[in-house]
Amino acid sequence: MKKFRAPFIEETVIDGDAAVIGRIRVKPSSVMWKPKGRGKFYSVSLDKFTRWITDADTGAKKVMK
């Protein structure tokens, strides 16, 4: 079973002018996105997100911390 110490991690995403563009929420089971002005989150399972982000076709790059 996957779990966090807290129920989820959530952050506000801003653009270069510090304007809010949305919120991202990460849970042990899913990744969620809510654009500014929307009432509900879009959600995808963590397994599906993992397959997508590691697929070479997405163009995602490995980065060092």
C-alpha positions in Angstrom: 0.0 0.0 0.0 1.3 3.4 -0.9 0.8 6.3 1.5 2.0 9.7 2.6 2.3 11.0 6.1 -0.4 13.6 5.2 -3.4 12.7 3.0 -1.9 14.6 0.1 0.5 17.3 -1.0 -1.0 20.4 -2.7 0.6 23.5 -4.2 -0.5 26.6 -6.0 1.1 27.0 -9.5 1.8 30.6 -10.6 3.1 32.1 -13.8 6.0 34.5 -14.2 3.8 37.4 -13.1 2.8 35.6 -9.9 -0.7 35.1 -11.2 -2.3 31.8 -10.1 -2.9 29.3 -13.0 -4.1 26.4 -10.9 -3.5 23.9 -8.2 -1.7 20.5 -8.3 -2.4 17.8 -5.7 -0.4 14.6 -5.4 -1.8 11.7 -3.5 -0.3 8.2 -3.1 -2.9 7.0 -5.6 -3.3 9.9 -8.1 -2.1 13.2 -9.5 -4.8 15.9 -9.7 -4.9 19.3 -11.5 -7.4 22.1 -11.0 -7.1 25.1 -13.4 -7.8 28.5 -11.9 -11.6 29.2 -11.8 -12.6 25.6 -12.0 -14.5 23.9 -9.2 -13.2 20.4 -9.6 -9.9 18.7 -10.1 -8.9 16.6 -13.1 -7.5 13.3 -11.9 -5.3 10.5 -13.2 -4.1 7.4 -11.4 -0.5 7.4 -10.2 0.1 4.3 -12.2 -1.2 5.9 -15.4 0.8 9.1 -14.7 4.0 7.0 -14.2 3.5 5.2 -17.5 2.9 8.5 -19.3 5.7 10.6 -17.8 8.3 7.8 -18.4 7.3 7.2 -22.0 9.9 8.5 -24.4 7.1 10.1 -26.6 6.3 12.6 -23.9 9.7 14.3 -24.2 10.1 14.4 -20.4 13.7 14.5 -19.3 15.4 13.0 -16.3 16.7 15.8 -14.0 19.1 15.9 -11.1 17.8 17.3 -7.9 
